[in-house]
Amino acid sequence: MYYSARRSQLSTISLLLCLALLFSSLFNAAVSYAEGEGEQEQTVDEDLAPEQDPLAPQNLRIVEGSITHNSVQFVWDFIGADLDPPNGNYIDVWKAYPAENENDYITDANLWHHSIGQLKPETTYSIYITWHERPATKAHRSNIVTFTTLEDTTEYKEAPLAPPQNLKVSTVTDSYITFQWTGSPGADGYDFYLNGGYLGGIWDGSNSFTYPWPENQNETDFKFTVGAQKNAGGIKTTSKDSNIVHITRGTLAPPKDLQIVTANRSTVALGWAPVPGATAYDIYQDDKLIGTTDTSRYVAKGLKESQAYQYAIAARNGVWESSKSDSITAVPGANYTNVTYFAAWSIFDRKFFPENVDVSQVTHINYAFADICWRKAGTKILSCQNKDIELQKDYVYDGEIIIGDNDADLKNYAAFADIKKNNPNLKMMVSVGGWSWSKNFSNVAADEVTRRTFANSAVKFLRAYELDGLDIDWEYPVEGGEDHNVHSPNDKQNFTLLMKTVREALDAAGSEDGKYYLLTIASGQGDNFVVNADLANSTNYLDFISIMTYDYSGGWETLANHNAPLYHDSKLPKPSAPRNNVRGGALGHLNGGVPDYKLVLGVPFYGKGWEGCEPPGQYSTCAGPSAGQWEKGIYDYTELETNYVDKNGYTRYWNDAAKVSYVYNPEKKIFITYNDRTSMIYSASLVKTLNLAGTMNWEVSGDRNRTLIDQLKHDLPIDGKVNPDALAAPSNVAVVASTPTSLQVKWDAVAEATGYEVFINNQYVGYTETTQYDLKSLTASTNYNIDVFAIVKEAQQVEAVSPASKTLRAATQANPSSGYVQLPSYVPPTPDKDSNELDTTVVKTNGKWRINVAKDTAIKSIKAAKEHSFTIKAGSEASAIEVYVPKEVIQALVEKGADTSLVVIWNGISYKIPAEAINRNTDIRITIAPPDADTAAAIDKLAKDSGLTLRADALDFKIEKLVSGDTYEEITDFGEYNLHRSYTLDANSLDTKRSTGVIYLPDSKEFRSVSTVFTEGKDGKVTAELKRKGNSIYTIVESNRHYKDVTMPWAQQAVDRASARLIVSGETADRFGASSNITRAEFTAVLIKGLGILPDYKHHPFLDVRSGAQYAGDIASAQALGLIQGKTADTFQPNGLITRQEMAAILARAWQYAGLSAKANDAVLDRFSDKAAISGYAKASVALMAEQQIMQGVSSSRFSPQTHVTKAQAVVAIIRLLDAIELSKQTAK
C-alpha cells in the first residue's frame, strides 16, 4: 500500500473514527479506565488565548477526568449540535509538537466520537484541531492543548494454554495408526482422545501417539483429538482440544478443493485440502503419475506455455489409497494471479462499495485491513473487547486478530460473502497490518505463545467471515515503518517462525473444513526486506508474495521522481536509480530465494504530484507535494484520466526509459507521475520476462473505469484462455558486426509486430521498425547484455509488448594496438595505473602474454606504499598469461606484513595470492590459461551430462617455483593459505543460489565444488570468489536440478544448497530419495565433498571398498584424515546404513578437523530419556552435536541413537555443520 495514501485509512467521515488512526505515534483506542487511574493527578495545559482564528474550531479543551494511561477525550465549541439532524462537526486532529511535518496527522473526530487512543503512559502530548477537509491545508488552526497521560495500572490476562497444533497421521498399518502434532508452549503432557473418550497420556515429549486398531472390524468411524496440560504449583491447567482427525477405517476420502495456487509460463503450483489419515499424495498430470508429496502442495515444473494440462490428486498412506480428486485444468501463461486490495475506508468519502468491484477481472481480493490486539487495544481507538462482535465479545488476548473498523468491516465482509456465492473461484482474503497497523507484529512473532494465539485467531477469523486465506502485511520486520512500531533484531527468524505457525494452523483447519486456506504476504521492495523477512526460508510456508514495487518516490522528498518506474532511467539523478525500479525490486526477491512462481508484481492505481516544479517538471527540484485528491500529493488514476491527462493545462508525456507517464502544467508548475494503460502493458511484459506469477494492485477504487485492470487481464489472462493477441519474444538475436565502439545486432521477425525495442544492460536504448539495430558509443573490450522486445503500435500508441528475447551477451572488439606484430616485442608499462600496481614489461607471442615484474621499481613501490595489496594487470586481449615474479619482490611483499598479497587481474578475473604462500626463496611463475582443446571438450561434455550450465570459461590456474635454469616445478602445498580466484559476471546471467565454483579433475573426469562466495555489486555485476589451497582448472557451474520428492520445508533449502554445490546427487534426475536411508559410503562422500576435500584414488584402506567403486576416493580421503573408522581394521561396510549416533561421531570428527573445540557439556544429554542407549564411543560426539545444534532429537526428549538416517536428514545435518564451520571462520577473522 502506498506511503502517503495509507493515510486514506484515516479519512473516514461520520461515525467512523476507527478508520482514522493509521498514521502517527498517536492512535485511537477505546477510552478505558484502569483501576485507580481516576485518582491520579491529570495534567492539562490549555491555551485559550482570545486571539484564536475565528475560522478555526474554537476553544479546544480536554474533558475533565478523561485522561488515562493510553487515551484522552477532548471537546470544542460544537456548532449546530442541537439541529435536526445535528451538524457533524467533523474535524482533524494534529500533533503540535515537535515541529510540523508530513506525519503529524493523528486522527479525525466529530460530534459523537472525539478521543485519541494508543498513547504512551506518562507521556506529554500537544495537539490542535482543524475543520475536516480533503486535501487538508491546516490553514485555520485551533488553540493548542497539552496533556500528560497517566501511569498504566491495568491488569492483563495471560493467554490460556494453547491447544496442540496440526494433529495429523504419520503412519498407518493394518494393526495400528500413529499420530503426530506440534506441542503446546509450556505444556508438560498431553491427553489423547477417541470420540471424546480418554485413550491415554503422553509424557515423554514425543508429541506422538499410537493407537492399535480394535479387533472388531465393524468399528470404522474414529474421531481423534489431543489436548495439552500443564502442571505448575500443584495446579493443573488444560487446553482446548486440537483439530479433529476424522478417520473412516479402511478408506481415504479423495482430496477436496484442488486449485491452482499460482502459475507462470512454465510452472503450475497446486494446493488442496489435507486429507485426514493421508501421509502422502500422488500427483497426476494428464492421468500420468508425475510426483509424490507429503504436504498438500505440489509444484509442476518444466511445462509448455499455452498448453493445457489436467491435474488430479490421490491420497494414500501405508495401507489405504483414495480415488482421485476432481480434476482441474491449468494453462501455463493463461492462469496468472491478479490480486487487488479493497480498502475498508473506500466506502466513505470515496463512495466505492464491494458491489463496485468487477470480480471477473481479479483472482484475489485482499480486504484492507484487520488489526492486532495488544494490551487490550488495537492500533486505533476501539477496545479489542466488543459485545457486538462475536469473536471479540470476551476478553481478547495479546496477538489475536480483530476487526479493523467496527462500522465498515462487518457489512463489507457480508457483502463480499454474498458476491462470492456467485463467484466461487474468487479468493477473498483478509490482510492484517498494513503501514499503520504493523506496530505489534514484532511482539506477536517474538514468542510461541503469541504466535499460536495469532494463528488460532486467524483460523477463527477466516471461518467467521467466510474468507479463503490470510495476507500478512508486516511493515516492516527489523527496521522501517511507522515510528512507533516495535522492532527487534530477532524479527528475521521470528518472521519465519510466525509463517510456519500460521501455515500449520491453516493446514489443520483445512483438513477439518475440506478447504485449502491460502497464506500470503505483502513485501517491501527493498533488498533489506528480503533479508529481514528471511524470505530464503519463510517463503517455504507461503503460497505467494505480493511485492509492493511502488513508492519509489513521494512527498518526503522534493525531487519530481516516478512512483513506480519499471526500468532504470539513466537520467534520474539519484545513486540508487539503477536498483530502485520495479525490475530491480523483483530481481532482489528472486535473487534472495523467492521462487518465480511465488512472486506477484505490485502495480499502483494512483499517481503522485509535486508543485513548484520548474520546467520541464520531470526530475526537477520542487517546493513540495501538490494538493492531491484525497490527500496531499496523491491522485487516483481515474481522477488523472478524467481531469488531468491533456486537460486543464496539463500535458501528458511518456518516459520511454522508465516506461511510465506523467503530466506537467507549466503555468501551475505541477508535475504528476502515474502508471497508465501503457505502463500496464509493459508491466505484463516484465511479468512474462521474469516468469512471475502475476500482479497485485493498490487499490481497486483508484481505477473506476477499469482502464488498468482490463489491460492487465487482457495481457495476463486469469481464466485459462490464451491471449490470442500475445506477441512472441524475438528469437535468434545475434551480432552481425562489431567494432571497438559498436555492435550491430539482428533477430528474426515476430508475426504481427510493427517494431522492436532494444535494451542494453537492462536499459532502453531505442526503437526500430526493422529487424536489426546498431548499438553505438560503446566501450572497447566490454561485455554487454542485449534484449529485444517486439512491439505493436497503432497510431503511435503501444498496444502490445512481448516478453524479452533470450539475452544475448556480446563483447565489443579490442582497440587496435599500434605497432602490434606476432613476433615477440617489448611493451613499456602503462603510464596511467593504480598506486598499488607494480611496474611490468610485457612480451606478446601469438596472443599469449609474458609479464615480467620490474624488480627494482616494484620493490621501491612496495616499500613506499601504504597498501598491503599489490596488483599486476594484463590486457583483456591476451589469450593466456604468464607472470614472472623475482624472489626479491616476493621477499619485499613478505616483509610488508603477514596480510600482504599479490593480485593478478586479467579479463574480469582476479587471482589473489597471499605473499607467504609463495615465499619459497626463489622466483615464481603464475600462469592463467584456458585448458587444452581436449580437456575443454571434456569439461563441456561433463557439464551437459550432469545437467549443469557453465557460467564462466574454464581456466587453469598454476603457480610454480624456479628450481634451476629455466626449469619450474609446480607448488603443491600452500600451507594454511587459501588462494582466491574471483570472476566478475553479469548478475542476470546466473542464479547465485544454484551456482558454485568448481575444480575439474582430469584424471577422474569430475567436478568438485570449492568454497564460493557471491557478492552482487550495484552495477548489475556479481563477483564469484573461489577459495582453495591449490592449483587446478576452475570454472563456475549452475545446477538445474529440481527434485520433486523434496517437499519438506525443513529440508528443502538444505537439499537445494547441497545440490547447487554438487555435494549430493539424486536417485534419478528428478527424485532425490529424501526418505531413503543413506549408506555409510554415501554419507562419507557427501561430507567429504562438503568440506572441499579432494578424493584419493591412489590408496585403498578397506578390503570391501574396491578400486573404482563408487565413493572409493572419498572414503580413502576420509580415512586418511581420521574422519571415519572401519567396522574392523580392514572393512568399512560401505553399503551398511548409518545410524544417528554413527553420524554424530563422524560429524564431531569433522568439527575437530575444521580446528574447532570438541569440548561439550555432557549435561546436554540429560534431556534425552534414551540417553543410556547412546553407545559409549558416541556420547561425547552426540553431546557436541546437540550442543552446537547440528543434530537434534527426534523429539524434545528422545535422541533415538540407533535409528537409521535418511538422505534428507543427513544433508540437513551436514549443511548445518558446514554453516557452523564457516561462521566460526568469519568470527575468528
RAFENZI-V86897 format. One record per helix or strand of 2 or more residues. SS is the DSSP state (a for helix, b for strand). FROM is the first residue (numbers start at 1). TO is the last residue. Records with the same first field share a line. If there is no record, write none. Layout:
# RAFENZI-V86897
SS: FROM-TO ; FROM-TO
This chain:
# RAFENZI-V86897
a: 4-10 ; 17-20 ; 37-39 ; 344-347 ; 354-356 ; 359-361 ; 390-392 ; 409-421 ; 441-445 ; 448-464 ; 491-513 ; 527-532 ; 535-541 ; 582-591 ; 596-598 ; 637-643 ; 677-690 ; 700-702 ; 707-715 ; 855-864 ; 887-896 ; 915-918 ; 933-945 ; 987-989 ; 992-994 ; 1049-1060 ; 1080-1090 ; 1112-1120 ; 1140-1153 ; 1162-1167 ; 1171-1173 ; 1176-1187 ; 1207-1228
b: 43-46 ; 61-62 ; 72-75 ; 91-95 ; 105-109 ; 115-117 ; 124-131 ; 145-148 ; 165-172 ; 176-182 ; 189-194 ; 197-202 ; 208-212 ; 221-232 ; 235-241 ; 245-248 ; 259-263 ; 268-271 ; 280-285 ; 288-293 ; 297-300 ; 308-316 ; 328-331 ; 337-343 ; 364-372 ; 401-402 ; 427-433 ; 469-473 ; 518-523 ; 544-547 ; 599-604 ; 606-611 ; 624-625 ; 634-636 ; 651-655 ; 660-665 ; 670-674 ; 694-698 ; 734-739 ; 742-746 ; 755-760 ; 763-768 ; 772-775 ; 783-794 ; 797-801 ; 808-811 ; 826-827 ; 840-845 ; 848-853 ; 869-874 ; 880-885 ; 901-906 ; 909-914 ; 924-929 ; 948-950 ; 955-964 ; 967-970 ; 979-986 ; 995-1001 ; 1006-1009 ; 1011-1016 ; 1021-1028 ; 1032-1039
